[in-house]
Amino acid sequence: MNATLIFIMVAIAIGGVAWVFIFPLLSGERNAERRMASVARREPMQQRSSRSNQKSRREQVEGTLKQLEARQKATKRIPLSMRLTQAGLSVTPRRFIVVCVSLGFGVFAALMLTGVGLLAAIGIAFAAGGGLPFWALSFLKKRREAKFLEAFPDAVDVIVRGIKAGLPLLDSLKLIASEAEEPVRSEFRSIIETQTIGIPIGEACLRLYESMPLPEANFFAIVVSIQQRAGGNLSEALGNLSRVLRDRKKMKAKIKAMSMEAKASAAIIGALPIAVMILVYITSPQYISLLWTEPLGRMMLLGCAVWMSMGVMVMRKMINFDF
């Protein structure tokens, strides 16, 4: 009886040991556990690889932005040829200088024939030949930039719709270069011409900021350049850029509307002394002619002109909003 009991207990122990150590090997349970463990370990590896990919892409974007910032800081004084291009003029710098010199000599000769003093004639001729053409150049540049900003958000929307429809970026740019309004059409045509000679499209878009020095053009060039170097969803990025451009346009219009009262007040205050002087000259010219016939009157007139100029510049600084 004792021997039978001992045999049963030994058999149960051997069966238990076999069940624990041998059955998982025969049934494949151990292989299943290893497979599940390998699958469980694979998820952190994928997360680690995705994190490394995101980190590398972030580093690429940061490197691209640093390169673009260093490139913009390296730009020095704008040459005359580029200023003529920004103003939309097709004349050469040599012809522009000839026009300036001719205008200065013409004004000097006209003033000398009318009996104006030599120093006054030289000063007015220098202002006419060296100041008036460059003022006109700056005026044409600002007017061209205003026209560009008016049509640029619509052009970006057309590019976004073209990319979403399956068109390549270059074909969308060609569509803008042929269908958009000026000066957007000519600027995008320059991008296409630059790209056809072998320059990458990202570098070609970066040159847009040189001929159109606006933050909006710089935003577009940076978005395209980063997408070409680091990848990403270009249609989404340009869609966000379009919304930013329209928001900036609305903000600029709001600022202009809010500052019109201050600008009108500044114009009235600045024009009031000149208007009073003209009215006094019409009613009693002998009374006010002492300002330019007497030495003390000329000094007073010069001082008033300096103070008026200072006041106009201060008011202009106060009502000029940059954002």
C-alpha positions in Angstrom: 0.0 0.0 0.0 2.8 2.4 0.9 4.7 1.4 -2.2 1.6 2.0 -4.4 1.1 5.4 -2.8 4.8 6.3 -3.3 4.6 5.3 -7.0 1.5 7.4 -7.6 3.1 10.4 -6.0 6.3 10.0 -8.1 4.3 9.6 -11.3 2.3 12.8 -10.5 5.6 14.7 -9.8 7.1 13.5 -13.1 4.0 14.4 -15.0 3.9 17.8 -13.4 7.6 18.4 -14.3 6.9 17.2 -17.9 3.8 19.5 -18.1 5.8 22.5 -17.0 9.0 22.0 -19.1 8.2 19.6 -22.0 4.6 20.4 -22.9 5.3 24.1 -24.0 8.0 22.9 -26.3 5.8 20.2 -27.9 2.7 22.4 -28.1 4.5 25.5 -29.6 3.4 27.7 -26.7 7.0 28.8 -26.1 7.3 29.9 -29.7 4.1 31.8 -29.5 5.3 33.6 -26.4 8.6 34.5 -28.1 6.6 35.8 -31.1 4.4 37.9 -28.9 7.4 39.2 -27.1 9.1 40.2 -30.4 5.9 41.9 -31.5 5.6 43.7 -28.2 9.2 44.9 -28.5 8.7 46.1 -32.1 6.4 49.0 -31.2 9.0 50.9 -29.2 11.4 50.4 -32.0 8.9 51.9 -34.5 8.3 54.8 -32.1 12.0 55.3 -31.8 12.5 55.3 -35.5 9.6 57.7 -36.1 11.0 60.0 -33.4 14.4 59.9 -35.0 12.8 60.7 -38.4 10.8 63.6 -36.9 14.0 64.8 -35.2 16.0 64.6 -38.5 13.3 66.5 -40.4 13.2 69.2 -37.7 16.9 69.5 -37.9 16.7 69.8 -41.7 14.0 72.5 -41.4 16.1 74.4 -38.8 19.2 74.1 -40.9 17.3 75.4 -44.0 15.9 78.4 -42.0 19.4 79.2 -40.7 20.8 79.1 -44.2 18.1 81.4 -45.5 18.5 83.8 -42.6 22.3 84.0 -43.1 21.7 84.5 -46.8 19.4 87.4 -46.2 21.7 89.0 -43.7 24.6 88.7 -46.1 22.8 90.9 -48.7 24.4 94.3 -48.8 23.4 97.5 -50.4 20.9 97.0 -53.2 22.5 97.9 -56.6 20.8 100.4 -59.0 20.0 97.7 -61.5 18.0 95.7 -58.9 16.2 98.9 -57.7 15.1 99.5 -61.3 13.9 95.9 -61.6 12.0 96.3 -58.3 10.3 99.4 -59.7 9.3 97.6 -62.9 11.4 99.7 -65.2 13.3 98.2 -68.1 15.9 101.0 -68.5 19.6 100.4 -67.8 21.4 102.0 -64.9 23.5 104.0 -67.4 20.5 105.5 -69.0 18.9 106.3 -65.6 22.0 108.1 -64.5 22.1 110.1 -67.8 18.5 111.1 -67.2 19.3 112.3 -63.7 22.3 114.3 -64.9 20.3 115.8 -67.8 17.5 116.8 -65.5 19.9 118.4 -63.0 21.7 120.5 -65.7 18.3 121.5 -67.3 17.0 122.8 -63.9 20.3 124.6 -63.3 20.2 126.3 -66.7 16.5 127.3 -66.2 17.2 128.8 -62.8 20.2 130.7 -64.0 18.2 132.2 -66.8 15.5 133.4 -64.4 18.1 135.2 -62.3 18.2 132.9 -59.2 21.5 133.0 -57.3 24.3 130.5 -58.0 24.2 128.7 -54.7 20.4 128.4 -54.8 20.5 127.2 -58.4 23.1 124.5 -57.5 21.1 123.3 -54.5 17.8 123.1 -56.4 19.5 121.4 -59.4 21.1 118.9 -57.2 17.8 118.1 -55.5 16.1 117.8 -58.9 18.7 115.6 -60.5 19.7 113.5 -57.5 16.5 113.4 -55.4 13.5 113.6 -57.7 14.4 110.6 -59.9 15.1 108.4 -56.9 11.9 109.5 -55.2 10.0 108.6 -58.3 11.9 105.2 -58.3 10.8 104.6 -54.7 7.2 105.6 -55.5 7.0 103.2 -58.5 8.5 100.4 -56.4 5.9 100.9 -53.6 3.1 101.0 -56.2 4.3 97.8 -57.8 4.5 96.1 -54.4 1.0 97.2 -53.6 -0.3 95.6 -56.9 1.7 92.4 -56.2 0.2 92.1 -52.7 -3.3 92.6 -54.1 -3.1 89.6 -56.5 -0.6 87.4 -54.7 -3.0 85.5 -52.3 -5.2 84.6 -55.3 -2.1 83.2 -57.1 -1.2 81.1 -54.0 -4.8 79.7 -53.9 -4.5 78.7 -57.6 -1.3 76.9 -56.8 -2.9 75.1 -53.9 -5.9 74.0 -56.0 -3.5 72.9 -58.8 -1.4 70.7 -56.4 -4.6 69.2 -54.9 -5.8 68.4 -58.4 -2.6 66.5 -59.1 -0.6 69.0 -61.0 3.1 69.3 -60.3 4.4 72.5 -58.7 6.1 73.6 -61.8 3.0 73.3 -63.9 1.0 75.3 -61.3 3.7 78.0 -61.4 3.5 78.1 -65.2 -0.3 78.6 -64.9 0.3 81.6 -62.7 3.0 82.9 -65.1 0.5 82.8 -68.0 -2.8 83.7 -66.4 -2.2 86.0 -63.4 -2.2 89.8 -63.4 0.9 92.0 -63.4 3.3 92.1 -61.6 2.6 88.6 -60.3 2.8 87.2 -63.8 6.2 88.7 -64.6 7.6 87.6 -61.3 6.5 84.0 -61.7 7.7 84.0 -65.3 11.1 85.0 -63.9 11.0 82.0 -61.6 10.1 79.7 -64.5 12.9 81.1 -66.7 15.4 80.7 -63.8 14.3 77.1 -63.3 14.7 76.2 -66.9 18.4 77.0 -66.9 19.1 74.3 -64.3 18.6 76.1 -61.0 16.3 74.1 -58.5 12.9 75.4 -58.1 13.5 76.2 -54.4 16.4 78.4 -55.2 14.4 80.0 -58.0 11.6 80.9 -55.6 14.2 82.3 -53.2 15.1 84.9 -55.8 11.6 86.2 -55.8 12.5 88.1 -52.6 15.3 89.9 -54.4 13.0 91.4 -57.0 10.0 91.8 -54.7 11.4 92.6 -51.2 8.2 91.8 -49.3 7.6 89.6 -46.2 4.8 87.8 -48.1 7.1 86.9 -51.0 9.7 85.7 -48.5 7.2 83.5 -46.8 6.3 81.8 -50.1 10.0 81.3 -51.0 10.8 79.8 -47.6 7.8 77.4 -47.7 8.7 76.1 -51.2 12.4 75.8 -50.3 11.8 73.9 -47.1 9.3 71.5 -48.9 11.9 70.9 -51.6 14.6 70.1 -49.1 12.8 68.4 -46.2 9.6 67.2 -47.8 6.1 67.6 -46.5 2.6 68.4 -47.6 3.1 71.4 -49.9 -0.6 72.0 -50.5 -1.3 72.2 -46.8 1.6 74.5 -46.2 0.7 76.8 -49.0 -3.0 76.8 -47.8 -1.8 78.0 -44.4 0.3 80.6 -46.1 -2.7 81.8 -48.1 -4.7 82.3 -44.9 -1.8 84.2 -43.4 -1.5 86.4 -46.4 -5.2 87.2 -46.4 -5.1 87.9 -42.6 -2.2 90.3 -43.1 -4.1 92.0 -45.9 -7.1 92.4 -43.6 -4.9 93.7 -40.8 -3.2 96.2 -43.1 -6.6 97.5 -44.3 -7.8 97.8 -40.7 -4.7 99.7 -39.7 -5.1 102.0 -42.7 -8.7 102.7 -41.8 -7.9 103.4 -38.2 -5.0 105.7 -39.0 -6.8 107.8 -41.7 -8.0 110.3 -39.0 -4.5 110.9 -37.7 -3.2 111.2 -41.3 -5.8 113.7 -42.2 -5.1 115.8 -39.0 -1.3 115.7 -39.8 -2.0 116.8 -43.4 -4.1 119.7 -42.2 -1.6 120.8 -39.6 1.3 120.5 -42.0 -0.5 122.4 -44.8 -1.9 125.2 -42.6 1.2 127.4 -42.4 1.7 127.2 -46.1 -2.0 128.0 -46.8 -1.9 131.0 -44.5 1.2 132.2 -46.1 -0.3 132.0 -49.6 -3.5 133.8 -48.4 -1.5 136.6 -46.8 0.6 137.0 -49.9 -2.6 137.3 -52.0 -4.2 139.9 -49.7 -1.1 141.9 -48.8 2.1 140.9 -50.6 4.1 143.8 -49.3 3.5 142.7 -45.7 4.8 139.2 -46.1 7.5 139.9 -48.8 9.8 141.0 -46.0 10.4 137.3 -45.3 12.5 136.8 -48.4 13.7 140.4 -49.0 15.3 141.1 -45.6 18.2 139.0 -44.2 16.4 138.5 -40.9 13.3 137.4 -42.7 15.2 134.9 -44.7 16.7 133.5 -41.5 13.3 133.3 -40.0 11.9 131.5 -43.1 14.8 129.0 -43.0 14.2 128.3 -39.3 10.5 127.9 -39.9 11.2 125.5 -42.8 13.5 123.4 -40.6 11.0 123.3 -37.7 8.2 122.4 -40.1 10.3 119.6 -41.6 11.0 118.3 -38.1 7.3 118.4 -37.2 6.3 116.6 -40.4 8.8 113.9 -39.8 7.7 113.4 -36.2 4.0 113.2 -37.2 4.9 110.8 -40.0 6.7 108.6 -37.5 3.8 108.7 -35.2 1.2 107.7 -37.8 3.3 105.2 -39.7 2.4 101.6 -38.5 4.6 98.7 -39.5 3.7 95.1 -38.8 
